[in-house]
């Protein structure tokens, strides 16, 4: 084994050296090969980006290659593949991090980005809040790094993309830092003190993490109090799934962190054991936690869904709780979709890292000169109708964690499931508002919509977008009654979002279609006043001119 490890290290080193010595022409040939392969074999990936825009990005990179430093080129290749914004379509992290990373593990809590774990040599920075990377705020640095990450949504970046902020080659390529040196300076805050710290570069193999959290060992420390372990982190390194009976609460808690079988138990056997226990014990609630589940084989999901559907005593509102989070991805997105489709689960936590419908299952494409591997997705997974597709699955109850809660082993997500009582909370706000509209309860609709839009529990819903889509669908139905309904919905959107130029423009267009010309002109004028330099303002000016002719 030792000789195999040495051989592997020498092999990787030889690839790095070979890449450094590649000519401009060789890199450009690799780029041409990648571009032609995508157009020939993966044209279906052009969903979120147009092929012409992709080709323009490729052309810009090809022209830039002669002026780029050797370490920048693989990062730019990763940017090209990440344009598709599918997590399975990627150039792996190891390709851009091959020269090393910073000796820290970052985590984005609901009150900021903190150093969740660090090598012991830099323990004085443990638990510090990150304010700046180089000369840029942490928020700006994250935004600058994001194009390198194959992020499907914000949650994917928070879970799987934040580690790119610890890669000096990425930071330099994206101009977060001006040059690559032996250390990267971060501005930190700890105990009320603000200070800078120069972190050296270490080999990626030295990092000790699992499921985005630090695993303490002889060289790494975690900010989390290690005297106890919360349920969602129990058996994390030795079991992909487990369940525990909280007898005093009559609750079965399940943590499943993979959709692959465990080496000691298949998922099918685990599900059978779980349901046998539920059937033979007094169980009032089932809490199923997949917040750390990054996927596996979605064909393993079927026995769980069938078992739940066969047990209406536990598959009921207020009895079955399903916890999702920023790591919920791939085959676990399929599982989340199936839970949403076929069960009565109340979903708690953060949105998932995956689009509801998505491209997964990739093929490896090795570039001929650099030997860089690109992984390109080929399988379209559509568990929901296309009009129900979304950036992520939104929880019924939005709950996340602060830095102090994590440090002290508190779990507000699980606590929400354990203490839930039905006090009239609206689990599906869009369905509720649609029903009020259908029933003609207009005043209640207006009142409830205003309250829902302001409620932080619904913060992951894009109500402006959802309402606007509904209004525009009605406008396009082609009959006067539907047009009037569309006008009403878009009027409501404009009232709820008075500072949105887009909402006002949609309203103006609806007024125009309904021959309310004076009102339409007034709304277009509001768009111009609100955002005078925008394309919507230009379009509004043209519409006013046409209406006055």
DANOR-V182829 format. One record per residue. N is the residue number from 1. RES is the residue in one small letter. SS is DSSP state (a for helix, b for strand, c for the rest). NEAR is the number of other ideal C-beta (glycine too) atoms within 8 Angstrom. Layout:
BEGIN
n/res/ss/near
N/RES/SS/NEAR
N/RES/SS/NEAR
END
This chain:
BEGIN
n/res/ss/near
1/x/c/4
2/x/a/5
3/x/a/6
4/x/a/7
5/x/a/8
6/x/a/8
7/x/a/8
8/x/a/8
9/x/a/8
10/x/a/8
11/x/a/8
12/x/a/9
13/x/a/8
14/x/a/8
15/x/a/9
16/x/a/10
17/x/a/8
18/x/a/10
19/x/a/13
20/x/a/7
21/x/c/5
22/x/c/10
23/x/c/5
24/x/a/7
25/x/a/6
26/x/a/10
27/x/a/13
28/x/a/10
29/x/a/10
30/x/a/14
31/x/a/14
32/x/a/9
33/x/a/10
34/x/a/14
35/x/a/11
36/x/a/8
37/x/a/11
38/x/a/12
39/x/a/8
40/x/a/7
41/x/a/6
42/x/c/11
43/x/a/9
44/x/a/7
45/x/a/12
46/x/c/9
47/x/c/7
48/x/c/5
49/x/c/10
50/x/c/6
51/x/a/9
52/x/a/6
53/x/a/9
54/x/a/14
55/x/a/9
56/x/a/8
57/x/a/11
58/x/a/11
59/x/a/8
60/x/a/8
61/x/a/13
62/x/a/10
63/x/a/7
64/x/a/9
65/x/a/12
66/x/a/6
67/x/a/4
68/x/c/9
69/x/c/6
70/x/a/8
71/x/a/11
72/x/a/11
73/x/a/12
74/x/a/15
75/x/a/14
76/x/a/12
77/x/a/17
78/x/a/13
79/x/a/12
80/x/a/13
81/x/a/14
82/x/a/15
83/x/c/10
84/x/c/14
85/x/c/9
86/x/c/14
87/x/c/14
88/x/c/13
89/x/c/14
90/x/b/12
91/x/b/13
92/x/c/7
93/x/a/7
94/x/a/7
95/x/a/12
96/x/a/14
97/x/c/14
98/x/c/10
99/x/c/8
100/x/c/10
101/x/b/12
102/x/b/11
103/x/c/12
104/x/b/12
105/x/b/14
106/x/b/13
107/x/b/11
108/x/b/7
109/x/b/12
110/x/c/5
111/x/c/5
112/x/b/9
113/x/b/11
114/x/b/13
115/x/b/14
116/x/b/12
117/x/b/15
118/x/b/14
119/x/b/12
120/x/a/8
121/x/a/5
122/x/a/12
123/x/a/9
124/x/a/5
125/x/a/14
126/x/c/11
127/x/c/9
128/x/c/11
129/x/b/10
130/x/b/14
131/x/b/10
132/x/b/11
133/x/b/12
134/x/c/11
135/x/c/3
136/x/b/10
137/x/b/7
138/x/a/13
139/x/a/6
140/x/a/8
141/x/a/15
142/x/a/12
143/x/a/7
144/x/a/11
145/x/a/15
146/x/a/10
147/x/c/8
148/x/c/13
149/x/c/12
150/x/c/13
151/x/c/13
152/x/c/13
153/x/c/12
154/x/a/7
155/x/a/13
156/x/a/17
157/x/a/13
158/x/a/9
159/x/a/13
160/x/a/13
161/x/a/12
162/x/a/14
163/x/a/12
164/x/a/13
165/x/a/13
166/x/a/9
167/x/c/13
168/x/a/13
169/x/a/14
170/x/a/15
171/x/a/15
172/x/a/14
173/x/a/11
174/x/c/11
175/x/c/7
176/x/c/12
177/x/c/11
178/x/c/5
179/x/c/5
180/x/c/8
181/x/c/5
182/x/c/4
183/x/b/8
184/x/b/13
185/x/b/9
186/x/b/12
187/x/b/10
188/x/b/14
189/x/b/10
190/x/b/10
191/x/c/3
192/x/c/4
193/x/b/6
194/x/b/6
195/x/b/8
196/x/b/7
197/x/b/11
198/x/b/7
199/x/b/13
200/x/b/8
201/x/b/11
202/x/b/11
203/x/c/5
204/x/a/10
205/x/a/4
206/x/a/9
207/x/c/10
208/x/c/10
209/x/b/10
210/x/b/6
211/x/c/9
212/x/c/10
213/x/b/14
214/x/b/14
215/x/c/10
216/x/c/9
217/x/c/6
218/x/c/2
219/x/c/7
220/x/b/13
221/x/b/11
222/x/b/11
223/x/c/13
224/x/c/10
225/x/c/7
226/x/c/7
227/x/c/3
228/x/c/6
229/x/c/7
230/x/c/10
231/x/a/11
232/x/a/12
233/x/a/7
234/x/c/10
235/x/c/7
236/x/c/11
237/x/c/5
238/x/c/4
239/x/c/7
240/x/c/8
241/x/b/12
242/x/b/8
243/x/b/10
244/x/b/8
245/x/b/10
246/x/b/10
247/x/c/5
248/x/c/4
249/x/c/8
250/x/c/9
251/x/b/12
252/x/b/15
253/x/b/12
254/x/b/12
255/x/b/13
256/x/b/11
257/x/c/11
258/x/c/11
259/x/b/15
260/x/c/9
261/x/c/8
262/x/b/12
263/x/c/3
264/x/c/3
265/x/b/8
266/x/c/7
267/x/a/14
268/x/a/8
269/x/a/8
270/x/a/11
271/x/a/11
272/x/a/10
273/x/a/9
274/x/a/12
275/x/a/10
276/x/a/8
277/x/a/12
278/x/a/12
279/x/a/7
280/x/a/5
281/x/c/8
282/x/c/4
283/x/c/12
284/x/c/7
285/x/b/15
286/x/b/12
287/x/b/13
288/x/b/12
289/x/b/13
290/x/c/15
291/x/c/14
292/x/c/13
293/x/c/15
294/x/c/13
295/x/c/11
296/x/b/12
297/x/c/7
298/x/a/12
299/x/a/5
300/x/a/13
301/x/a/12
302/x/a/7
303/x/a/11
304/x/a/10
305/x/a/12
306/x/a/8
307/x/a/12
308/x/a/13
309/x/a/9
310/x/c/5
311/x/c/11
312/x/c/5
313/x/c/6
314/x/c/12
315/x/c/12
316/x/c/9
317/x/c/8
318/x/c/7
319/x/c/11
320/x/b/15
321/x/b/13
322/x/b/13
323/x/b/16
324/x/b/15
325/x/c/14
326/x/c/12
327/x/c/13
328/x/c/16
329/x/c/15
330/x/c/14
331/x/a/13
332/x/a/16
333/x/a/18
334/x/a/12
335/x/a/14
336/x/a/15
337/x/a/12
338/x/a/12
339/x/a/14
340/x/a/10
341/x/a/8
342/x/a/8
343/x/c/13
344/x/c/8
345/x/c/11
346/x/b/14
347/x/b/15
348/x/b/14
349/x/b/13
350/x/c/13
351/x/c/12
352/x/c/15
353/x/c/16
354/x/c/15
355/x/c/12
356/x/c/14
357/x/c/10
358/x/b/13
359/x/b/14
360/x/b/11
361/x/b/6
362/x/b/11
363/x/b/6
364/x/b/7
365/x/b/10
366/x/b/8
367/x/c/13
368/x/c/7
369/x/c/9
370/x/c/11
371/x/c/10
372/x/c/12
373/x/b/11
374/x/b/13
375/x/b/13
376/x/b/14
377/x/b/14
378/x/b/8
379/x/b/7
380/x/b/7
381/x/b/11
382/x/c/7
383/x/c/9
384/x/c/10
385/x/c/5
386/x/a/7
387/x/a/4
388/x/a/7
389/x/c/10
390/x/c/8
391/x/c/8
392/x/c/14
393/x/c/14
394/x/c/9
395/x/c/13
396/x/c/8
397/x/b/12
398/x/b/12
399/x/c/10
400/x/c/10
401/x/c/10
402/x/c/9
403/x/a/12
404/x/a/7
405/x/a/10
406/x/a/14
407/x/a/10
408/x/c/7
409/x/c/10
410/x/c/10
411/x/c/11
412/x/a/10
413/x/a/15
414/x/a/14
415/x/a/9
416/x/a/11
417/x/a/13
418/x/a/11
419/x/a/6
420/x/c/10
421/x/c/4
422/x/c/7
423/x/c/4
424/x/c/4
425/x/c/7
426/x/c/8
427/x/c/6
428/x/c/7
429/x/a/10
430/x/a/8
431/x/a/7
432/x/a/11
433/x/a/12
434/x/a/9
435/x/a/8
436/x/a/12
437/x/a/12
438/x/a/6
439/x/c/6
440/x/c/5
441/x/c/8
442/x/a/9
443/x/a/6
444/x/a/8
445/x/a/12
446/x/a/10
447/x/a/8
448/x/a/12
449/x/a/12
450/x/a/9
451/x/a/8
452/x/a/13
453/x/a/9
454/x/a/5
455/x/c/7
456/x/a/5
457/x/a/7
458/x/a/11
459/x/c/6
460/x/c/9
461/x/c/9
462/x/c/5
463/x/a/12
464/x/a/12
465/x/a/7
466/x/a/10
467/x/a/13
468/x/a/13
469/x/a/8
470/x/a/10
471/x/a/16
472/x/a/11
473/x/a/9
474/x/a/12
475/x/a/14
476/x/c/7
477/x/c/9
478/x/c/4
479/x/c/6
480/x/a/5
481/x/a/6
482/x/a/11
483/x/a/14
484/x/a/9
485/x/a/10
486/x/a/17
487/x/a/16
488/x/a/10
489/x/a/13
490/x/a/17
491/x/a/10
492/x/a/12
493/x/a/16
494/x/a/14
495/x/a/8
496/x/a/13
497/x/c/9
498/x/c/7
499/x/c/4
500/x/c/10
501/x/a/11
502/x/a/9
503/x/a/15
504/x/a/14
505/x/a/14
506/x/a/14
507/x/a/14
508/x/a/15
509/x/a/11
510/x/a/15
511/x/a/13
512/x/a/12
513/x/a/10
514/x/c/9
515/x/c/5
516/x/c/9
517/x/a/9
518/x/a/6
519/x/a/8
520/x/a/14
521/x/a/12
522/x/a/8
523/x/a/14
524/x/a/15
525/x/a/10
526/x/a/9
527/x/a/15
528/x/a/11
529/x/a/6
530/x/a/9
531/x/c/9
532/x/c/7
533/x/c/4
534/x/c/8
535/x/a/5
536/x/a/11
537/x/a/13
538/x/a/8
539/x/a/9
540/x/a/14
541/x/a/10
542/x/a/8
543/x/a/13
544/x/a/11
545/x/a/8
546/x/a/7
547/x/a/10
548/x/a/6
549/x/c/4
END
